[in-house]
Amino acid sequence: MPEHQNIEWKREWKDDWLAQLCGFANADGGTLWIGIDDAGRVRGVEQVEHIEAWG
């Protein structure tokens, strides 16, 4: 599943990604995958507790 208009991969969580999620919500929807590098390899996530607080 490559990145495209509705799928983005991010290596780590940054609060700045919330703006991207809002963009998905205002368009056709989308999925933001956290813990995947630009080559599509799963790298995992540190400080998961911080991300879970948003869920």
C-alpha positions as a printed NumPy array, in Angstrom:
array([[  0.   ,   0.   ,   0.   ],
       [  2.01 ,   3.   ,  -1.234],
       [  1.494,   6.561,  -0.081],
       [ -0.931,   8.611,  -2.134],
       [ -3.494,  11.357,  -1.686],
       [ -5.377,   9.495,   1.058],
       [ -2.531,   7.549,   2.708],
       [  0.455,   9.092,   4.473],
       [  3.299,   7.425,   6.373],
       [  5.052,   9.19 ,   9.224],
       [  8.084,   7.832,  11.07 ],
       [  7.089,   9.38 ,  14.395],
       [  4.214,  11.286,  15.923],
       [  4.293,  15.074,  15.911],
       [  1.379,  17.218,  16.97 ],
       [  1.752,  18.996,  13.599],
       [  0.217,  15.914,  11.964],
       [ -3.146,  16.931,  13.453],
       [ -3.433,  19.504,  10.658],
       [ -2.992,  16.724,   8.119],
       [ -5.731,  14.694,   9.801],
       [ -8.01 ,  17.724,   9.568],
       [ -7.195,  17.931,   5.868],
       [ -8.25 ,  14.316,   5.439],
       [-11.453,  15.022,   7.351],
       [-12.277,  18.006,   5.13 ],
       [-11.587,  16.101,   1.906],
       [-12.295,  12.514,   0.906],
       [-10.925,  11.022,   4.123],
       [ -7.616,   9.258,   4.543],
       [ -5.307,   7.268,   6.749],
       [ -2.22 ,   8.493,   8.574],
       [  0.102,   5.591,   9.473],
       [  2.489,   6.413,  12.323],
       [  5.674,   4.354,  12.718],
       [  6.37 ,   3.715,   9.027],
       [  9.364,   5.311,   7.288],
       [  9.374,   6.868,   3.796],
       [ 10.353,   3.519,   2.246],
       [  7.267,   1.855,   3.748],
       [  9.166,  -0.13 ,   6.401],
       [  7.521,  -0.542,   9.802],
       [  9.746,   1.087,  12.43 ],
       [  7.491,   1.223,  15.45 ],
       [  6.609,   4.116,  17.698],
       [  8.164,   5.374,  20.898],
       [  6.073,   7.096,  23.564],
       [  2.838,   5.428,  22.467],
       [  1.119,   6.785,  25.567],
       [  1.319,  10.293,  24.085],
       [ -0.426,   9.178,  20.88 ],
       [ -3.068,   7.148,  22.727],
       [ -4.085,  10.302,  24.587],
       [ -5.452,  11.648,  21.268],
       [ -7.449,   8.492,  20.465]])
